[in-house]
Amino acid sequence: MAKEKHDSQPARQRMPVAIRGVTYPDAHAAAKALRVSVDTVYCGISRGNPDRIGLGPDYAARQRKGGLPPKPVTVAGQRFASMAELARAIGRDPRNVRNSLRAGGLARERIVRAVMALIAARENAAMRAAMRSE
């Protein structure tokens, strides 16, 4: 004789979840959309801060800095909006650039030379474009 399955518990209701202004039909849908686990969604809800779900572990550190704008930096007469922008422009790691500028000496000189090469390349490209348009 086959055993019949009888659930003594009623079916669970799907409870809508609102995260950062978006309402999901349930925690499973929210987890899938935000690419996190269902446990992460439930944990965020139980802690009372569902808007932080899926923002990453460094979210709190970014908030503690107070959302200050990046500090501009000038190297070889060229102004960059931030150290990260300078690093992208010369193709180096931002930490490497920051440490080299702080250390001074030969390390700083290498960054200055890279910026001067960038300036020269931009000027050459502008001159070539002007020559083509004439």
N, C-alpha and C positions, 0 to 999 in steps of 0.2 A: 504494500500500500504506500503510495507516495505521500510524503508529508506536505501539507499545505502551509504556505507562509502567511502568517497573520501578524501584521504590524500593530502592536498595541498603541504606538505613538501616532498621532495625526501627522499628515504631510506638512512639512515646514513651509512657511510662507516666504516668498522672495521679498527681501527688504531692499528698497532702493538705497543707493549709496551716492552721496554728493561729494565730489572731490574737485576743488578749484573751479567751481561753477558748472561742472558737468555732472549730470545725474545719470548713473548707471543702474540697470535693472536690479542687479545684485552684486555681491562682493566678487563672485567669480568673473563676471563681465568686466568689472573694474580692474581686477588683477590682470586679466588678459590684455585689456587696452593699455594699461600702464606698464606692462611687462614686468610685473612683480609677482610674488607668490600670494596666494589667498591669505595665508597667515599674516603677511605684511599688511594687507588691507585691514584685516580684523584687528591687528595690533595697533595700527594707526587710529582706527575708530575708537578702540577702548582707551587709548591714551588721550583722546580728545583733540587730536590734531590731524584730521584726515587730509588736510591740504598739503602736508609734507610728504605724503605717500608718493614714492617714485621719484623724488628729487635727488636722491643720492646721499651718501654718508657725509659729505662735506658741506651739506646745506647749512648746518648750524654754524660752522666756522665762517661761511660767507656772510651769514647774518650778523655775527658778532663784530665783523669789521665795520658795520654800520653802512654798508653800501657806498663807501666813499668812491669818488671817481678816480681813475688811474692817474698816477703822478706823471706829468710830462718830463721828458729827458732830452737834453740837447747834447749832441756829440758831433764834433767837427763842424759846428755851425748849422747842423741839420737838426730840426726839432721833430721829435716823435711823440705821439700822444701817450705812449706808455713804454715800459721796458719790454713788454711782450711784443709790441709793434716793431720796435727796434730789432729784436731777435728774429722776427719773421722776415723783416726786410733784408737782413744780412744772412739769413739761412742758418742761424745758430739756435741752440737751446736757451730759453730765457734765463734759467739758473746760471748757465755758463756765462752769459753776457753780464748779468748782475754781479756775479762774483769777480769777473775780470775787471769791471769798472771800479769796484770797491778796492780791489787789490792794488791797482795802479801799476806803474812800471811797464814792463814788457807786455803783460796781459792786457792792460788798458790800451797800449799802443796798437795791439793787433785789432782790437775792436774799432779804434779810430781809423786804421787803414782800411778795414772792411767797409766802413761807412763812406770813406773818401772814394773807394772803388765804386760803391753804389751810386754816389753823386755823379761821378764821371760817366758811368754807364747810362744814367738817366739823361745827362746832357748830350751824350753822343746819340742816343735814340731820338731826342728832340731835334737835334741838328739834321739827322738823316730824314726825319719826317718833314722838316721844313724844306730840305733840298728836293724831296720828291714832289711837294706841292707846287714848287715854282715852275 
